[in-house]
Amino acid sequence: MKSVNPKNEYIPLDLKISVRRDTLRLISEMASDMGISINEVFSFLAEDSVIDLELIDNLNNVEIPNKCSLDDLKKEMLKKKLC
């Protein structure tokens, strides 16, 4: 993916991940349909999954508790307008 920020550059990473057989089949089909490699599909998925985090100016003030209930998590996300 191309970024609008010229400071961003691609950094190659060698990753070892585990996915279910059905997931790999779907990703392989997706790559084939798009005419790209499986690595590129994973790259697009990774970038798309964090793209909205760039909208948050300062993540230094975000506190991550050791544990919380699902309700507490939902309340905090709504309070921070993350969902």
Beta strands, then each sheet from edge to edge (+ up, - down):
end
